[in-house]
Amino acid sequence: MATAELPRSVQKTAKSPFHFNTAASLLRIGRERPANLSELLEALRVVPDESIFQHTFRTLQEHHFIREGFSNDFAQWAFADCNEVGLAERLSGLDVREFTSLASLRERIIKIVEDYIQQNPRSRDRAALEPFYFCASDTLVIPTELHANNLEEFIDGIEKVSLHSIHYHFIEARLRLKLTSNDFSVWLERELGMPALAERLNRIDIYTSTLQDVRRQIVRTLRTAL
Protein backbone atom coordinates (compact mmCIF):
# COMPACT_ATOMS: atom_id res chain seq x y z
CA MET A 1 0.00 0.00 0.00
CA ALA A 2 1.49 3.32 -1.05
CA THR A 3 2.28 5.87 1.64
CA ALA A 4 0.38 9.13 1.30
CA GLU A 5 2.55 11.91 -0.05
CA LEU A 6 3.47 14.55 2.51
CA PRO A 7 2.29 18.13 1.89
CA ARG A 8 4.78 20.29 0.00
CA SER A 9 5.27 22.58 2.99
CA VAL A 10 6.40 19.59 5.05
CA GLN A 11 8.77 18.35 2.34
CA LYS A 12 10.14 21.84 1.72
CA THR A 13 13.80 22.57 2.38
CA ALA A 14 14.38 25.96 3.96
CA LYS A 15 16.55 28.49 2.16
CA SER A 16 18.17 29.31 5.47
CA PRO A 17 18.51 26.54 8.07
CA PHE A 18 17.46 27.04 11.66
CA HIS A 19 20.52 27.14 13.89
CA PHE A 20 19.83 26.13 17.47
CA ASN A 21 21.55 28.25 20.08
CA THR A 22 21.65 28.01 23.81
CA ALA A 23 22.33 30.84 26.23
CA ALA A 24 23.68 31.70 29.64
CA SER A 25 22.52 34.74 31.57
CA LEU A 26 24.47 37.00 33.90
CA LEU A 27 22.12 38.63 36.38
CA ARG A 28 22.63 42.34 37.11
CA ILE A 29 21.08 43.93 40.19
CA GLY A 30 19.81 47.41 39.45
CA ARG A 31 19.81 50.57 41.54
CA GLU A 32 16.10 50.48 42.34
CA ARG A 33 15.36 48.67 45.61
CA PRO A 34 11.85 49.65 46.76
CA ALA A 35 11.00 48.86 50.37
CA ASN A 36 7.25 49.55 50.15
CA LEU A 37 4.51 49.77 47.53
CA SER A 38 4.93 53.51 47.05
CA GLU A 39 8.58 53.05 46.16
CA LEU A 40 7.69 50.07 43.94
CA LEU A 41 5.39 52.32 41.92
CA GLU A 42 8.11 54.92 41.50
CA ALA A 43 10.60 52.29 40.38
CA LEU A 44 8.19 50.63 37.95
CA ARG A 45 7.97 53.89 36.03
CA VAL A 46 11.72 54.27 35.47
CA VAL A 47 13.36 50.83 35.31
CA PRO A 48 14.44 49.64 31.83
CA ASP A 49 12.29 47.29 29.79
CA GLU A 50 14.80 44.52 30.45
CA SER A 51 13.87 44.62 34.13
CA ILE A 52 10.16 44.29 33.40
CA PHE A 53 10.97 41.32 31.15
CA GLN A 54 13.25 39.83 33.79
CA HIS A 55 10.61 39.76 36.50
CA THR A 56 7.82 38.42 34.29
CA PHE A 57 8.98 36.31 31.35
CA ARG A 58 12.31 35.16 32.77
CA THR A 59 10.61 33.94 35.92
CA LEU A 60 9.66 30.87 33.91
CA GLN A 61 13.30 29.92 33.32
CA GLU A 62 14.31 30.42 36.93
CA HIS A 63 11.33 28.47 38.32
CA HIS A 64 10.53 26.23 35.36
CA PHE A 65 10.16 23.19 37.60
CA ILE A 66 7.43 24.77 39.73
CA ARG A 67 3.87 24.05 38.64
CA GLU A 68 2.13 26.06 41.35
CA GLY A 69 2.70 29.45 42.88
CA PHE A 70 2.86 33.03 41.66
CA SER A 71 3.46 33.74 38.00
CA ASN A 72 5.87 36.66 38.37
CA ASP A 73 8.33 38.14 40.85
CA PHE A 74 6.14 41.16 41.63
CA ALA A 75 3.32 38.93 42.83
CA GLN A 76 5.72 36.82 44.88
CA TRP A 77 7.16 39.91 46.62
CA ALA A 78 3.71 41.33 47.33
CA PHE A 79 2.75 38.06 48.99
CA ALA A 80 5.93 37.00 50.79
CA ASP A 81 7.45 40.34 51.79
CA CYS A 82 4.52 42.74 51.87
CA ASN A 83 1.82 40.36 53.11
CA GLU A 84 -0.56 41.94 50.59
CA VAL A 85 -2.39 38.82 49.47
CA GLY A 86 -4.97 40.71 47.43
CA LEU A 87 -2.29 42.52 45.43
CA ALA A 88 -0.37 39.30 44.91
CA GLU A 89 -3.47 37.66 43.46
CA ARG A 90 -4.12 40.57 41.10
CA LEU A 91 -0.51 40.64 39.89
CA SER A 92 -0.48 36.89 39.52
CA GLY A 93 -3.53 37.15 37.29
CA LEU A 94 -1.48 38.88 34.59
CA ASP A 95 -1.36 36.84 31.39
CA VAL A 96 1.70 38.01 29.50
CA ARG A 97 0.34 36.48 26.27
CA GLU A 98 -2.13 39.38 26.08
CA PHE A 99 0.62 41.96 25.59
CA THR A 100 2.40 42.96 22.41
CA SER A 101 4.79 45.42 24.05
CA LEU A 102 6.67 45.73 27.30
CA ALA A 103 5.36 49.28 27.59
CA SER A 104 1.78 48.04 27.79
CA LEU A 105 2.77 45.28 30.23
CA ARG A 106 4.52 47.87 32.42
CA GLU A 107 1.45 50.11 32.38
CA ARG A 108 -0.82 47.25 33.39
CA ILE A 109 1.42 46.39 36.35
CA ILE A 110 1.50 50.05 37.42
CA LYS A 111 -2.30 50.29 37.13
CA ILE A 112 -2.78 47.19 39.30
CA VAL A 113 -0.52 48.57 42.03
CA GLU A 114 -2.06 52.06 41.83
CA ASP A 115 -5.60 50.71 42.11
CA TYR A 116 -4.66 48.51 45.04
CA ILE A 117 -3.05 51.39 46.95
CA GLN A 118 -6.07 53.59 46.27
CA GLN A 119 -8.36 50.93 47.71
CA ASN A 120 -5.95 50.11 50.57
CA PRO A 121 -4.22 53.42 51.47
CA ARG A 122 -2.49 52.00 54.53
CA SER A 123 -0.53 49.62 52.33
CA ARG A 124 1.21 52.49 50.52
CA ASP A 125 4.03 53.10 53.00
CA ARG A 126 3.95 49.86 54.96
CA ALA A 127 7.52 48.53 55.10
CA ALA A 128 8.22 45.22 53.38
CA LEU A 129 10.18 42.50 55.14
CA GLU A 130 12.78 42.68 52.37
CA PRO A 131 13.27 45.19 49.55
CA PHE A 132 12.43 44.26 45.97
CA TYR A 133 15.69 44.09 44.02
CA PHE A 134 15.11 45.07 40.40
CA CYS A 135 17.33 43.02 38.13
CA ALA A 136 18.08 42.49 34.45
CA SER A 137 20.17 39.95 32.59
CA ASP A 138 23.02 40.06 30.11
CA THR A 139 22.71 37.09 27.78
CA LEU A 140 25.67 35.14 26.37
CA VAL A 141 24.56 33.27 23.25
CA ILE A 142 26.27 29.93 22.64
CA PRO A 143 25.85 28.18 19.25
CA THR A 144 25.18 24.44 19.22
CA GLU A 145 25.98 21.92 16.48
CA LEU A 146 22.30 21.30 15.80
CA HIS A 147 20.55 22.83 12.81
CA ALA A 148 17.45 22.06 10.76
CA ASN A 149 16.73 22.28 7.04
CA ASN A 150 13.17 20.97 7.08
CA LEU A 151 10.32 20.29 9.47
CA GLU A 152 11.41 16.79 10.47
CA GLU A 153 14.93 17.96 11.31
CA PHE A 154 13.42 20.89 13.18
CA ILE A 155 11.35 18.57 15.39
CA ASP A 156 14.37 16.35 15.99
CA GLY A 157 16.44 19.36 17.07
CA ILE A 158 13.80 20.62 19.49
CA GLU A 159 13.68 17.18 21.09
CA LYS A 160 17.46 17.14 21.56
CA VAL A 161 18.39 20.67 22.67
CA SER A 162 18.62 21.72 26.30
CA LEU A 163 15.88 23.59 28.13
CA HIS A 164 18.15 26.65 28.07
CA SER A 165 17.88 26.55 24.28
CA ILE A 166 14.10 26.22 24.42
CA HIS A 167 13.96 29.22 26.72
CA TYR A 168 16.28 31.28 24.50
CA HIS A 169 14.37 30.67 21.27
CA PHE A 170 10.82 30.49 22.58
CA ILE A 171 10.75 32.92 25.50
CA GLU A 172 13.88 35.08 25.50
CA ALA A 173 13.26 35.84 21.82
CA ARG A 174 10.10 37.70 22.74
CA LEU A 175 12.20 40.52 24.17
CA ARG A 176 14.07 40.86 20.87
CA LEU A 177 10.88 40.53 18.84
CA LYS A 178 8.88 42.98 20.98
CA LEU A 179 6.70 40.16 22.40
CA THR A 180 5.04 39.50 19.05
CA SER A 181 6.46 36.05 18.35
CA ASN A 182 9.33 33.62 18.93
CA ASP A 183 12.26 32.32 16.90
CA PHE A 184 10.58 29.00 16.09
CA SER A 185 7.42 30.60 14.72
CA VAL A 186 9.35 33.19 12.72
CA TRP A 187 11.40 30.46 10.99
CA LEU A 188 8.35 28.29 10.25
CA GLU A 189 6.56 31.19 8.61
CA ARG A 190 9.46 32.72 6.70
CA GLU A 191 11.36 29.61 5.63
CA LEU A 192 8.74 26.88 5.36
CA GLY A 193 5.70 28.98 4.50
CA MET A 194 3.63 27.61 7.38
CA PRO A 195 2.02 30.68 9.02
CA ALA A 196 -0.89 28.75 10.55
CA LEU A 197 1.47 26.32 12.27
CA ALA A 198 3.65 29.23 13.37
CA GLU A 199 0.63 30.92 14.96
CA ARG A 200 -0.42 27.73 16.76
CA LEU A 201 3.09 27.45 18.18
CA ASN A 202 3.03 31.06 19.35
CA ARG A 203 -0.19 30.43 21.30
CA ILE A 204 1.35 27.72 23.49
CA ASP A 205 0.99 28.59 27.17
CA ILE A 206 4.45 29.52 28.43
CA TYR A 207 3.30 30.72 31.81
CA THR A 208 1.52 27.87 33.53
CA SER A 209 3.69 25.09 32.09
CA THR A 210 7.20 23.96 32.94
CA LEU A 211 9.80 24.35 30.20
CA GLN A 212 9.76 20.59 29.72
CA ASP A 213 6.01 20.76 29.19
CA VAL A 214 6.51 23.64 26.74
CA ARG A 215 8.94 21.49 24.76
CA ARG A 216 6.42 18.62 24.65
CA GLN A 217 3.67 20.96 23.46
CA ILE A 218 5.93 22.38 20.74
CA VAL A 219 6.81 18.91 19.47
CA ARG A 220 3.20 17.72 19.64
CA THR A 221 2.02 20.79 17.71
CA LEU A 222 4.69 20.39 15.03
CA ARG A 223 3.97 16.69 14.58
CA THR A 224 0.38 17.46 13.62
CA ALA A 225 1.77 18.90 10.38
CA LEU A 226 3.56 15.69 9.38
N, C-alpha and C positions, 0 to 999 in steps of 0.2 A: 504494500500500500504506500503510495507516494506521500511524502511529508509536505504539508501545506507550506507554500512559499511565504517567507517572512515579509512584512511590509518593507517598502523601499527605505523608509526612514530608519528602520531597525538595521537594515543591511548597510546603510550609508557609512562611508568612511569620512571622518571629519577632516577638513582642510588643515586645521590646527589641532593637535592632540591636547588632551587635558593632562596637565602635569600636576600630580599630587604633591603638595607641600605639607610640612608640619610646622609647628611654631612653638617657641618658648617665650614666655612673657616675663618681663622685669617690672615688678610693681613699684610705683613711685607714690609716696605719700605727699599729698599737697599741703598747702599752707592753711587751708580752711579746716578748722576743728571745732565745729559748733558744740556747745555744751547744753543747749536747750532748744526748743522748737523755734523760738524767735531767731536765734542765730542760724539754725538750719535753713530757714526761709531766706535769710540774707545770703547765705553761701550758695544756695540753689540758683540764685539769680546770676552769679558771677563765675562759677566754676566752669572749666572748659567742657565741651561736648564729650570729650574722652572720659571724663569723670562720670557723667550721666550714664554713658554706655557701660562703664566699668561696674557700676553698682546695680545695673539692671540686667543687661544681656550677659555679661561675663560671670554673673553669679552662677549661671548654669554650669560653666566649666569648673568652678571652684567647688560646687556642691552637687556635681552631676550624679552622685550615687544616692542622693537623698530624694525620696519620693514624696515626703510630706514636709510641711513647714512653710515658711514665708518665701514668696517668690522673688524678693529683691532685698538688698541690704538696708534700704530705708525702712521697710516694714519691720525687718528684724530688729533694728535699733529702736524703733518706736515701741516695740513690744518688750524687748529684753532690758533696755537701758532707761527708757522713759516711762515704762509701765502704762502706756497709752494704748490699751488694747483696741479701742475703737479706731484709732488712727492706723494702727498696724493692719487691721482688717481692710480698711479702705485702700491703703497703699498696696496691700497684697492682691487686691482685686484688679490691679492694672494688668491689662493684656497687651503686651508690647507688640503683638501682631497687628493691632489696630493703627499703629503709627507709621507714617512714612517719612518722618523727620525727627531728629533728636530735639529740635526746637519745640515741636508740638508735644513730645513726651515730657520734656522739662516743664512746659507750661501746665500740663495736666498734674504733675507731681506738686508743683507750687500751689495750684488751685485746691488740691486735696488738703494740703497742710494749712493753707489760709482759711478754708472753710471750717476745718476742725478747730483751729484756734478761735475763730469767731464764735463758734458754738460752745467752746470750752475755754473761756478767757484765762482761767487760772493755769492752764497748761502752758501758756506762752513762755513764761520765765521760770518754770519749774526745772530745777537742775537735773540733768541726766546722771545716771550712775557713772557712765563713761562717755567721753566725747565721741562724736562721729568723725572718723578720720577719712576725709575725702581722698580718694586715690585715683590713679590712672595707670595704664600699662604701656611700656615700650615693648613692641613685638619683634622678635628675631625670627625671620622666616628661614626654614631649613628645607631645601629640596629633597625629595625622596627619589628612588629609582623607578617608582611606578608611574606609568602614564597610560592613557587610553586613547585609541583611535576610533572606537565604535562603541555602541551601547553595551555589548557583552563585556568588553574589556573594562568599560567604565564601572559596571556592576562588580566585576571581579576586584577592581582596585578599591572600591568603597568597602568591600568585605575584608580587605587585607590591611588597610591603613590603620594607624593608631587613632584613638579617640581625640588626641590633640589635633590631628589632621582634620577629622570631622568637624571639630569646633572651629578651626581656622577657616575652612571653606564654607561652612554652612551657617555659622553664627558670627564669627569675627568679621567675615566679609560684609556683613550688613552695615558696619561702620563705614567701610570704604564705599559701599554702594548706596549710602544714604538711606538705609533700612528697606529699600525697595525690593531687594532680591538676595540671592546668594550665588556663589561661584558655580555650583552645580547646575542651577537652573539657567544661568546665563549661558553656559556652554551648551546645554541641551538645546536651547532655543537658537543660538547663533550658529552652531556648528552642525547640529543634526536636524535642524528644522522641526523641532518638536515642542512648540510653545505650550500646548495643552498639558503635556507631561511636565514641562518646566513649572507651570503654574500649580499643578497638583503637588509637586515637590515643595514649592515655596509655602504651601499652606500647612505643612506638617507642624504639629504642635511642638515647639522647642522649649516650652516653659514648664510644662507639667510632666515631662518625660525625662528620663535619664539620657545621657549621651548614647549609651548602648541601645536604648530603645529608639532613639532618633535614627541611629544607623539602621536598625532593623526595619523601621518604617520607610526609610529611603530605599533600601534594597527591595522591599516588598512592592513599593510603588513603581519602581523601575521595571521590575519583572513583569508587571501587568502589560507592558508594551512589547514583550517578546512573544 
